[in-house]
């Protein structure tokens, strides 16, 4: 066999080995890595119900923005924990079913390392004002149950309204990626005084919050301003929580006010559908701090409500809840509370979203104009109760009967309370979820308590690895092209010289 043929065979054999090696390396390199994730649990103990949320994130990226995802939500059966004030020992056990659901979602080997938190909001804030002893017993029952779960219990407490507003603001901006700045985006943002963030509008059963970054730094009412340093950027955030102005307590306030001028026990209420009837015990109406100041002796023990279904009269009745007469500052929302000029887009979530979504007014593609929103709610309120009940038979009667009031209340709160206008209404986006996660305060609460939001931006190159490689290749090609062109200019090949055919 000739030397040439031997060399060719050897080269062919080596080429085959090289090809097999390349394929093996490629398969090994691109083989999916085992998931290395961590978990966290937050229970949102609201005034009307409790939700349990399970979050997960890649362990190696836990300080990056936008990496935490919600993987499970469980609604606890029964009322919120504040509803157990007369049977406090039942508050904790009511959470058991959702805790078992969390055990199934999270791998058992990670149970002990998974932090679990409970934050109680306005329902418990009210109970604490009304009956401190009962509130303490409810929280003690809850702690006992959570301590017995196989997770790493990190505490259960009643959070303040200001915290609720701030954590909601952190959640939506984290999920929207507004804190995430890298490369050229980071350079451009550094030229501005503030980063572009979205405001947060939260509405629960017992309280409502408004939170945003004002356009200018105002020295008025410093108790409503919070300072944050997140990912290397400073934020001065305005936030205020209105206790008793959640949709459930606002309805209680309205009914308590209506009662003051009544001569008999029948109330014709424009905020309920025509044909709807409800009976309320007077003692129940005045039992919490939101209405107790209006309590007095009445010649009847029950209130009989009959619906009228008149949106315009309903709005006028609701507007009396917002005291706009006295403002000790340059501008106010209501009840003499300071409010700087509204700035930027707003994400409206919780009951804001649930009510507007029910009324088909939560479109994200093109926000519904304010006049269309008002006319839609007016048309809904005008529908007779028997028609509404037939059309939405799958919804519990209590919730269904209050959508007319809730829709009118939301418009009154946003227009009359916070002074949104036709011009900036389009900047309100009603949000249920952002990606796979619910919009709300719970994610921001967990991020803060687990220190997953770093104060300083991690030290990273100005460009990602892919951008760096691409830019280097592009620059190299340009450089080679310029050198080749220059060489051709000064050393023309004979075939290109003039006169050669």
C-alpha positions in Angstrom: 0.0 0.0 0.0 1.4 3.4 -1.0 2.3 6.0 1.6 -0.3 8.3 0.1 -3.1 5.8 0.7 -1.9 5.1 4.2 -1.9 8.8 5.1 -5.4 9.2 3.7 -6.7 6.3 5.7 -5.1 7.7 8.9 -6.6 11.1 8.2 -10.0 9.6 7.5 -9.9 7.7 10.8 -8.8 10.7 12.8 -11.5 12.8 11.1 -14.1 10.2 12.1 -12.9 10.2 15.7 -12.9 14.0 15.7 -16.5 14.1 14.4 -17.6 11.6 17.0 -15.9 13.6 19.7 -17.5 16.8 18.6 -21.0 15.2 18.6 -20.3 13.8 22.1 -19.1 17.1 23.5 -22.1 18.9 21.9 -24.6 16.5 23.4 -23.0 16.6 26.8 -22.7 20.4 26.8 -26.3 20.9 25.8 -27.8 18.3 28.1 -30.4 20.0 30.4 -28.9 20.7 33.8 -30.8 19.5 36.9 -33.1 22.2 38.2 -31.5 24.0 41.2 -34.4 26.0 42.5 -35.4 27.5 45.8 -38.9 28.0 47.2 -40.7 30.5 49.4 -44.3 30.7 50.8 -46.3 33.8 51.7 -49.8 33.8 53.1 -51.9 37.0 52.4 -54.4 37.1 55.3 -56.8 39.7 53.9 -60.1 41.0 55.4 -62.4 38.7 53.5 -60.2 35.7 52.7 -56.6 34.3 52.9 -54.5 33.2 49.9 -51.3 31.1 50.1 -48.7 31.7 47.4 -45.7 29.5 46.5 -42.8 31.1 44.7 -39.7 29.6 43.1 -36.4 31.0 41.7 -33.1 29.7 40.3 -30.7 29.4 43.3 -27.8 30.8 41.4 -29.7 33.9 40.2 -31.6 34.9 43.4 -30.4 38.5 43.4 -31.4 39.2 39.8 -34.6 41.0 39.1 -37.5 39.2 37.5 -36.4 35.6 38.3 -38.9 34.8 41.0 -42.1 33.1 39.7 -45.3 32.1 41.3 -45.9 28.4 40.9 -49.0 27.8 43.1 -51.8 29.7 44.7 -54.3 28.3 47.1 -57.4 30.1 48.4 -58.2 29.2 52.0 -61.8 28.1 52.6 -63.9 30.3 54.8 -63.5 33.9 55.9 -60.3 35.9 56.5 -58.6 35.2 59.8 -60.1 38.3 61.3 -63.5 36.6 60.9 -62.5 34.1 63.7 -62.6 36.8 66.4 -65.3 34.8 68.3 -63.7 31.4 67.7 -60.0 32.3 67.7 -58.8 28.7 68.1 -60.1 27.9 64.6 -58.1 30.6 62.8 -54.9 28.5 62.5 -56.5 25.2 61.5 -58.4 26.9 58.7 -55.0 27.2 56.9 -54.2 23.4 57.0 -55.6 22.4 53.6 -53.5 25.0 51.7 -50.4 24.1 53.7 -50.9 20.5 52.6 -51.1 21.7 49.0 -47.9 23.6 49.4 -46.2 20.4 50.8 -47.2 18.6 47.6 -45.8 21.3 45.3 -42.5 21.7 47.0 -40.1 18.7 47.0 -40.1 17.1 50.5 -36.3 17.3 50.8 -36.6 21.2 50.5 -39.4 21.6 53.0 -37.2 22.5 56.0 -35.2 25.1 54.1 -38.3 26.8 52.5 -39.2 30.0 54.4 -42.9 30.7 55.1 -44.3 34.1 56.1 -47.8 35.3 56.9 -48.8 39.0 56.6 -52.2 40.1 57.8 -53.7 43.3 56.4 -56.6 45.7 57.1 -59.0 43.1 58.5 -56.6 42.4 61.3 -55.7 46.0 61.6 -59.3 46.8 62.3 -59.7 43.8 64.7 -56.7 45.0 66.6 -58.2 48.4 67.1 -61.6 46.9 68.0 -60.5 44.0 70.2 -56.7 43.7 70.8 -57.1 40.6 72.9 -59.0 38.7 70.2 -56.5 39.9 67.5 -53.6 38.5 69.6 -55.3 35.2 70.1 -56.0 34.9 66.3 -52.4 35.6 65.5 -51.3 33.1 68.2 -53.5 30.4 66.7 -52.1 31.1 63.2 -48.5 31.0 64.5 -49.1 27.6 66.2 -50.4 26.1 63.0 -47.5 27.5 60.9 -44.9 26.3 63.4 -46.3 22.8 63.1 -45.9 22.8 59.3 -42.7 21.2 57.9 -41.5 24.6 56.5 -39.1 27.1 58.0 -41.5 29.5 59.8 -40.2 33.1 59.6 -43.0 34.9 61.4 -46.7 36.0 61.2 -47.6 39.6 61.8 -50.0 42.4 61.0 -48.4 44.6 58.4 -49.0 48.4 58.2 -50.9 50.0 55.4 -47.8 51.8 54.3 -45.9 48.5 54.1 -48.8 47.0 52.1 -48.6 49.9 49.6 -44.8 49.8 49.3 -44.6 46.0 48.8 -47.3 46.2 46.1 -45.2 48.8 44.3 -42.1 46.7 44.6 -44.0 43.6 43.3 -45.4 45.1 40.1 -42.2 46.9 39.2 -40.1 43.8 39.8 -42.4 41.7 37.6 -42.5 44.3 34.9 -38.7 44.4 34.8 -38.6 48.2 35.7 -35.7 47.6 38.1 -33.7 45.7 35.5 -31.1 47.8 33.7 -28.1 46.6 31.9 -25.8 47.6 29.1 -26.9 50.6 27.1 -30.3 50.8 28.9 -28.5 51.3 32.2 -26.3 54.0 30.7 -29.3 55.9 29.3 -31.2 55.6 32.7 -28.2 56.9 34.6 -28.6 60.2 32.7 -32.1 60.6 34.2 -32.8 61.7 37.8 -35.2 58.8 38.3 -36.0 55.5 36.6 -39.3 54.9 34.9 -41.5 52.9 37.3 -45.2 52.2 37.5 -47.4 53.4 40.3 -49.5 50.9 42.3 -53.2 51.0 43.1 -54.4 48.4 45.5 -58.0 47.8 46.7 -59.0 45.3 49.3 -62.0 44.7 51.4 -61.0 47.0 54.2 -58.3 49.4 52.9 -56.9 50.9 49.7 -53.4 52.1 48.8 -51.9 54.4 46.3 -48.1 54.4 45.7 -45.9 56.0 43.1 -42.6 57.9 42.5 -43.5 61.6 42.2 -41.9 63.7 39.4 -40.3 66.1 41.9 -39.2 65.7 45.5 -41.8 67.4 47.7 -41.1 68.3 51.3 -44.8 68.2 52.4 -46.1 65.4 54.5 -42.8 63.5 54.9 -44.6 60.6 56.7 -46.1 59.6 53.3 -42.6 59.4 51.7 -40.4 56.2 51.7 -36.8 55.9 50.6 -35.6 52.8 48.8 -32.3 51.9 47.2 -32.8 49.0 44.8 -30.2 47.6 42.4 -28.0 50.7 42.7 -30.8 53.2 42.1 -32.5 55.6 44.6 -36.3 55.9 44.8 -38.3 58.3 46.8 -41.8 56.8 46.9 -45.1 58.4 47.9 -47.5 56.0 49.5 -50.7 56.2 51.6 -53.1 53.6 52.8 -56.8 54.5 53.5 -58.1 52.3 56.3 -61.9 51.8 56.0 -61.9 52.6 52.3 -61.7 49.1 50.9 -64.8 48.2 49.0 -66.5 46.2 51.8 -65.9 48.8 54.5 -66.9 51.7 52.1 -70.3 50.0 51.6 -70.6 49.7 55.4 -69.8 53.4 55.7 -72.3 54.4 53.0 -75.1 52.4 54.7 -74.2 53.8 58.1 -74.4 57.3 56.7 -77.7 56.5 54.9 -79.2 55.3 58.2 -78.6 58.7 59.9 -81.5 60.3 58.0 -83.9 57.4 57.9 -87.3 57.5 59.7 -88.1 53.8 59.2 -86.3 50.6 58.5 -86.7 50.5 54.7 -83.8 51.9 52.6 -84.3 52.3 48.8 -80.6 52.0 47.7 -79.6 53.1 44.2 -76.4 51.0 44.4 -78.2 47.7 44.3 -80.2 46.3 41.3 -83.9 46.9 41.1 -85.7 44.0 42.6 -82.8 43.0 45.0 -83.6 42.8 48.7 -81.3 42.4 51.7 -81.8 42.5 55.5 -79.0 43.7 57.8 -78.8 43.7 61.6 -78.2 47.2 62.8 -75.8 46.0 65.5 -73.6 44.3 62.8 -73.4 47.5 60.8 -71.8 49.5 63.7 -69.5 46.9 65.3 -66.2 47.9 63.7 -64.1 51.2 64.0 -65.0 52.3 60.4 -68.6 52.9 61.4 -68.7 52.9 65.2 -68.6 56.7 65.4 -72.0 56.9 63.7 -73.6 54.5 66.1 -76.8 55.7 67.8 -80.1 54.4 69.0 -82.6 53.5 66.3 -86.3 52.6 66.7 -85.7 49.4 64.7 -83.2 46.6 64.9 -82.9 45.6 61.2 -82.4 47.5 58.0 -84.4 46.3 54.9 -82.6 47.2 51.7 -84.5 47.4 48.4 -82.5 48.1 45.2 -83.2 50.9 42.8 -80.4 50.4 40.3 -79.7 54.1 39.7 -76.0 54.7 38.9 -76.1 58.5 39.0 -77.8 58.6 42.4 -75.3 55.8 43.6 -72.3 57.9 42.6 -73.7 61.0 44.5 -74.2 58.9 47.6 -70.7 57.4 47.4 -69.0 60.8 46.8 -70.2 61.9 50.3 -67.6 59.4 51.7 -64.7 61.6 50.4 -64.2 64.8 52.3 -62.7 67.3 49.9 -63.4 70.5 51.9 -60.2 70.8 53.9 -56.7 70.5 52.5 -53.7 71.8 54.5 -51.3 71.0 51.7 -50.7 72.2 48.1 -52.8 69.3 46.9 -54.8 66.5 48.5 -56.6 63.3 47.7 -59.4 63.4 50.3 -59.9 63.6 54.1 -57.0 66.2 54.2 -54.4 63.7 53.1 -51.5 65.0 51.0 -51.2 63.7 47.4 -48.5 65.0 45.0 -49.4 65.4 41.3 -50.0 61.9 39.7 -47.0 60.7 37.7 -46.6 57.9 35.1 -48.5 54.7 34.5 -50.4 52.9 37.3 -51.0 49.2 37.8 -54.4 48.7 39.5 -54.8 45.2 41.1 -56.7 43.1 43.6 -60.3 44.3 43.8 -59.7 47.0 41.2 -58.9 44.2 38.7 -61.5 41.7 39.8 -64.4 44.1 39.6 -63.3 45.7 36.3 -62.6 42.3 34.8 -66.1 41.1 35.7 -67.5 44.1 33.9 -65.2 43.4 30.8 -63.4 46.7 31.4 -59.8 45.5 32.1 -58.5 45.2 28.5 -54.7 45.4 28.4 -54.4 45.9 24.7 -56.3 49.2 24.5 -57.5 50.7 27.8 -61.2 51.5 27.8 -61.9 55.3 27.8 -63.4 56.7 31.0 -66.7 57.7 29.5 -67.2 54.1 28.2 -66.3 52.7 31.6 -68.9 54.9 33.3 -71.6 54.1 30.7 -70.9 50.3 31.0 -71.3 50.4 34.8 -74.4 52.5 34.5 -75.9 50.0 32.1 -75.0 47.1 34.4 -76.6 48.8 37.5 -79.8 49.5 35.5 -80.3 45.8 34.8 -83.1 44.2 37.0 -81.9 41.8 39.7 -83.7 38.7 38.3 -81.9 39.2 34.9 -78.5 39.6 36.5 -79.0 36.6 38.7 -79.9 34.4 35.7 -77.0 35.7 33.6 -74.4 35.1 36.3 -75.9 32.1 38.2 -72.5 30.7 38.9 -71.4 33.6 41.1 -72.4 33.8 44.8 -75.3 36.1 45.4 -73.5 38.3 47.9 -70.6 39.1 45.5 -72.9 39.4 42.5 -75.2 41.8 44.2 -72.3 44.2 45.1 -70.7 44.6 41.7 -72.9 47.6 40.9 -71.7 49.4 44.1 -68.1 48.2 43.6 -67.9 49.5 40.0 -69.4 52.9 41.0 -67.1 53.0 44.1 -64.0 52.3 42.0 -64.8 55.2 39.7 -65.6 57.5 42.6 -62.3 56.6 44.3 -60.2 57.1 41.2 -62.0 60.2 39.9 -63.1 62.0 43.0 -60.6 60.6 45.5 -57.4 60.5 43.5 -58.5 62.9 40.8 -57.7 60.8 37.7 -59.2 62.5 34.7 -60.2 61.6 31.1 -56.7 62.7 30.1 -54.7 60.3 32.4 -57.3 57.5 32.8 -55.6 55.7 29.9 -52.5 55.3 32.1 -54.3 53.0 34.5 -53.8 49.3 33.6 -55.9 46.8 35.5 -53.7 43.9 36.3 -54.6 40.4 37.4 -51.3 38.7 36.7 -47.9 39.8 35.4 -46.5 36.8 33.6 -47.3 33.8 35.8 -47.5 35.8 39.1 -50.4 37.6 40.7 -50.1 41.3 41.1 -50.2 42.1 44.8 -48.0 42.9 47.8 -46.9 39.3 48.7 -44.0 38.9 46.3 -42.5 42.2 47.3 -42.9 41.2 51.0 -41.0 38.0 50.5 -38.3 39.6 48.3 -37.7 42.1 51.1 -37.6 39.6 53.9 -35.3 37.2 52.1 -33.0 40.0 51.0 -33.3 39.1 47.4 -33.4 42.7 46.3 -29.9 44.0 46.6 -29.3 47.6 47.4 -26.4 47.8 45.0 -26.4 46.7 41.4 -24.3 43.6 40.9 -20.9 44.3 39.2 -21.4 43.1 35.6 -19.7 44.0 32.3 -21.6 46.7 30.3 -22.4 44.1 27.6 -23.8 40.6 27.9 -21.5 37.7 26.7 -23.5 37.3 23.5 -23.4 41.0 22.7 -19.7 41.1 23.4 -18.9 38.2 21.1 -21.1 39.6 18.4 -19.6 43.0 18.6 -16.0 41.6 18.5 -16.8 39.5 15.5 -18.4 42.5 13.7 -15.4 44.8 14.5 -13.0 42.1 13.4 -14.8 41.6 10.0 -14.9 45.4 9.5 -11.1 45.7 10.3 -10.2 42.8 7.9 -12.4 44.3 5.2 -10.7 47.7 5.6 -7.2 46.2 5.5 -8.1 44.1 2.5 -9.5 47.1 0.7 -6.4 49.1 1.5 -4.1 46.3 0.2 -6.1 46.1 -3.0 -5.8 49.9 -3.5 -2.0 49.9 -3.2 -1.2 46.4 -4.6 -3.5 45.9 -7.5 -3.3 42.4 -9.0 -2.2 42.2 -12.7 -5.7 41.1 -13.7 -7.1 44.3 -12.3 -4.5 46.6 -13.8 -5.6 49.0 -16.6 -5.2 47.7 -20.1 -5.2 44.0 -19.2 -8.0 42.1 -21.1 
